[in-house]
Amino acid sequence: MRVLLSTFGSRGDAEPLAALASALQAQGAQARVCASPDFAGRMEQAGVELFPVGPPVREWIRDVRADPKPDIPRRGAQIMGLYRDALAVAIEDCDAVVATGLFPSTTAAQMLAERHRLPYVYAGYCPTYLPSAHHAPFQFPHHPRPPDSADNRERWALNAQAMQDTFGDTANRHRAELGLPPVYDLRDRVFTDLPWLATDPVLSPWAPTSLCEVFQTGAWILPDDRPLAPDLRTFLDAGDAPVYIGFGSMSLHAWKDDAARVAVDAVRAQGRRVILAGGWAGLTPIDHGEDCFALGEVNQQALFPHVAAIVHHGGAGTTMAATRSGRPQVVVPQIADQPYWAGRVADLGIGVAHAGPVATVESLSAALAAALKPEMRVGAGVVAGMVRGDGAEVAAKRLVAMFGGG
């Protein structure tokens, strides 16, 4: 059995597919991943076959964020076309397709699976992307806003129409070229009748709703045994536990020029040393003090248990890694699902949700002070013992059981 795994997005979208691919291989199946060339090194480390697609996602995201009025239909059409062409090659000899990530890429995966008459699974990394009476959908900036009186059911119905209006013409053009009939329920066709939710049920529970039934697998976590660099180990051993600061793939365009200074000063105000991860924002220390360590790529699974607290953007992968470490968090959410993860961290009592995407020294220092309290550390340790790490194995076993017979 060979499964084609497809995504378009940042590391938080691609690495879970590497975890699922590795778990499938442990079950005796084969897997290949279609994703951005940004992640070739990580896929190679995991022993996973990568079919690189399109431009580096880092460049694509940079261009979108630099555009004051991004043309979402046009950019979506670009991604859909790139993935349709790449998947048409990668799908050969495959027995099933699993798709995650940006909607245009999953649309391409669904139509290629349909064209080849293969089983298809849509998986999400956050409950808020799936229809529910308990939360509202993402609001497309170019589409009219629902009336204030609309409830969540109405908003999700309007969301289905917005998805059709935004991506439907492009999808139906590709479908016609593939010999497929047009569709007018694109969102629900791509999401399927039973989407999978690759999140931990403690950190991210799914509330039952008549709008959508899901199969929750648990988070797809790629075990990482890479050692910490010797100079980082030396820094960790040289004093009290530092505070980690990293914002992953976020550009922090609203406060990029001040982000490093604000973060370092806020940590120093709490009498702590700092580990500053540059990330895609390219953060660098404000000085060369011995209490500050500049970091590039790192094994979060190995590092996080050694820090006093973790300040981050609230990406699904980083939030899960921080939660599993048992260390308290401060989440400064920027976009998309990150406010959801910040809220979950606060609700569970394992950290603090910063109010808004731009921090000051005072606001971040106050959040850190709350996160560093003993009761927060105890709560983080308790929840760390409750979250699971077997989601990729659960998903792999289900895929093999469902589709491995053919």
N, C-alpha and C positions, 0 to 999 in steps of 0.2 A: 504494500500500500504506500502511495506517495501523496502527500498533502501539499497543496500550494497555499502559502500564507502571504497575504498582501497587506501593506499599509503605506500611507503617506503621512508623515508627521515627524516630530522631534524624537529624541532618544526615548522619551517616555512612551512613544507609540511603537518604536521598533524593537526595543529590548524585550518586552513581553513576548513578541513573536519568536525571538531567539530562544526564550525559555520554553515556549510551546514546542518549537522544532526539536530542541534537545530532549524534551519529555517524550515526544513521538518516537525519536530514535531509540530511546530507552525501552520503548514498547515494541521494538522490532520494525517500526514503520520508517519511511523516509519523508523528508520535508525539505522544501526550498522556500526561501523568503524573497519576495519582491519588495524592495524598499530603497530609500535614497542611498547613494554611494557614500554619504557621510558615515555610515555605520559599518563599512566593510571590515574595519579592524576588529570591532566588537563581535561581529558575526564569525570572523575567522577564529577569534579566541574561543568562541563557544562551539566551534566545529560545525557551523551551520552554512549551508550553501546559499549564497546571496546572488540574486538577479538584480543588479543595480538599475534603477529607473530614474530618468529625468535629471534635472539639475540638482545640485546639492540643496537639500531642504533649507539649510541655513541661509543660503543666498536668496531663495524664493521667499522665505519669511521676511528677510531684511527688506526686500523690494516691496512686499505688500505693506509692511508697516511704514515705509517711507512715503507711500502714496497717500495724500490727504483724502482722496476719494477713490478707494480701490474699486475696480470694476469686478465685482464678485462673479457674475456670470462668465465674463471673459477668462478670468483666472481659473475658474472651475473647469471651463471647457479645455483649457490647456492641460490641466492635470488629468482630466478624463481621457483625452486623446493619448497622452504619454502612457498612461496605464493600460489603455486598451491595446496599444501596440506591443508593449512589453509583456503583458499577460498572455497575449496570443501566442507568444513563443514559449513562455515559462509553463504554460498549462499542459503542454504536450506530455503524455504518459502519466498525468496526475489522475487521482481517483476522487478527490474532494477539494473544495476551496474554502478557506477561512479568510474573511476580510475584516479589517479594522481601519481606523484612521479617518482622514478627511473624506467627506461624503462623495465627492467626485471620483476618488480612487475606488471606494467601495462599490459605486455604481458600475464602474468598469469591470470590477471583479464579478459582480452578480451577473452581468450580461454575458461575460465569457463563460461562466459556469453554466448558464442557461443554454448558450450556444453549443457547448460540448456535452450537455445533458449530464452534468456532474452535480452531486450534492453540494450545497452551498450553506455556509454558516456566517452570520454577521455577529461580531462580538464588539461590545462597548467596554470602555474603561471607566465609565462614570454613569451612575443612574440618571443624572439630569439630562442626558442626551436621548433617553428613551421616553416614549409617551407615558404620562402618568397624571392622574387627577391630583397628585400631591405636590407637583411642581410645574412651573411654566417652562416652555421651550426657549431655546436661544432665539433672540430677536435679530433677524437680518436687518442691518442698518439701511439697506436700500429699499426695504419693503415697508408698506404702511403699517403702523403700529395698531394692534387691536384696541378696541374701545376699552376704557378703564373699567367698564362694567363686566367685561368678559371674564368668565371663570377659566380654570386651567383646561377643562375639556374643550371649550370653544377655542382657546389659544392653540391647542395642539391640532385642532381641525384646520385653523388658519395656517399653522405651520406646515401642514401637509400641502396646502395649496401654494405656499411660498416656495417650498422645495421644488414643486412641479414647475412653477413659473420660472424659477432661477436656473434649474438644471434640466428640465424636461425636454426642451427642444434639442439640446445637444445630445442627450441620452438617446432620444428617438432617432436622430440622424445616424448615430453609431449602430443602434439596433437594426435599422433598415439595411445598413451595409453588411451586417452580419446575418441577414435573412430572418430577423426576429420581428414580431409584430410590435407596434407602438404600445406604450404603457401610459396610463394617466393616473396611476397611484404609485409614483416612483418611490417616494419615501418608504411606504409600507412594503413595496416589493423588495427594496434593498434591505430593510430591517428584518424582514420575514415575520412569520407568525410566532416564532419563538427565538428571539435574539438571545445570545449568551451575554452574561454580565461578568466580566473578569475582574471582580473586586472582592475584597474580603467582607464577609457578612457582618463582622463586628465593626470594622472601620466604616463600612459602607453598606448598610442593610437596604434591601429592596422592600418597599412597602407594597403589598398586593394592591392591584388596581385593575379595573375592567378594561382599561385602555391598552394594556400590554401584559403579556405573560412572559417571564424570562426564566432561563436556566442559569443560576449563579454558580460559577465554578470555583470562586476564590481567585485571588490575584495571581497572575502569571509572573513568577519571580525566577530570574536566572541566577543560580548559585554562582558566587564569585569568590574564587580562592586566590585572587591576585594579592600578593603581599604589599604592604605599605612601603613606600620608598624609605631608605635608611635615614635621610635627612628629616623626613616627617616623623619617623619614630623617635629620633633624637629630640625634636621639638616637643613632642607629646610627653616624653620622659623628663623634660627639663623643668617642669613646674606643674601647677594645678591644671585641671582639665580646662581646655580652652572652649570657646564658643565657635561653632562652625557657621559661616555665612556663605550662602551660595544661591544663585537664582537661575541656574540651569540654562535653558534655551531662551530665557527672557532678555530682550534688549534693554529694558528699563529706560526707554526713550524719554519718559516723562521726568526722570530724575537721574539719568545716567551720570551726568557730570558730578553729582554730589553723592551718589549712592555709596561709593567706597568710603568717603570721609564720614558720612552719617553712620554707616554701619560700624566702622572701627571705633569712632568716638563713643557710640552708644554702648559697645561692649566694654570699652575701657572705663566708662562711667560706672559699670558694675564691678570693677576690679578684676576683670577677666582678661586672659590672653585671647588672641583672635586667629582663626584659620579662615582665610579669605579665598574662596574659589572664584577664579576669573569668569568662567562661564562664557556664554555667547555675548554678554555685555562687555567682556574684556576688563573686568574690574581689577584694579591694581592697588597695592597698599599706598596710603597717603604719605608714609615715611618709611624708614628702614629700621624701625624699632625692633628690638629683640622679642617683643611680645606679639609680633604679627608675622604669620607665615603665609606666603602666597602659594596658591595651589592651582594646578591644572586638572587634568583628568585624574580621578581617584576612585578606588573601590569604596563606595559608601558603606557597604555591608561590613567592611573591616574597620573603617574609620569611625562611624557614628557611635559605637559603644564606648569610645574613649573620650567623647566630648561632654561638656556640661549641658549644652543646649544646642539646638539646630535652628538657625534662621534661614528660611527658604521661601520660595514663591508659591508653593502649594500644588505643584504638579503631582499627578497620581502616583508616579513611581517614587519620587522623592518622599512624598508623604508616607507611603507604605514603608520605605526603608527606614525613615526616621521613627515610625511607630514600632517597627520590629526591634529597633535598637534599645527601646526602653528609656530614651532620653527625651526630655520635654522639648517642645517646638514653639517657635514663633513663626507664624505664616503671614507673609505680606503678599496677598493675592493680587495678581495683575490682570488676568483675562480668563475668559471661557469658564472652565470647570473649577478654577482655583478658589473662588469664593466658597464653593460648596465644600471643598476639602478643608479650608480654613474653619468653616462652621463646624464640621465634624470633629476636628481637633479640639475646638473649644467645648463642644457638647460633651465629649468624652472626658474632659478634664485632664487632657494630656499635653496641653499647650494653650497658646493665646492666639486669637485671630486679630491681626492688626487692622485697625479701621482705615480702610482705603489702601490704594496701591503705592502711594508716595509717603515715605517715612521721614520724620525729622529725628534729630538726636534725642529730643525729649520723648517723642512718642515711642521710638524703638527702645530706648532705655527703660521706659516704664513697662513696656511689654515684656522685655527680658527680665526685669525685676520680678514680675509676677510668675514668669515661667520657671525661674530659678528657685522658687520657694520649695521647701521640702515636700509639702503635700502634693505639689505638681509632679515632682520627681517620683514619688511613691505611686501616684496614679498612672504615670507613664509606664512604670515597671509592671504594674498589674495588667494593663491592656496589652503590653508586649507579650505577656504569657498567654493571652487569649486569641490573638490573631494567628491565622494559619499560613503555612508556606507551601502547601501542596496543590495550589490551584492549577498549575500547568499540568501536573500529573493527572488530576481529575479530568481536565479537558482532553488530554491525550487519550486516556483510557476510554472516554465516551466516544471520541472520534473513531477509534479503532473498533469499538463494539458496534457502532452504528454503520460504518462504511467499510470496514476492513474485509468483509466477506467477498467483495467484488473484485 
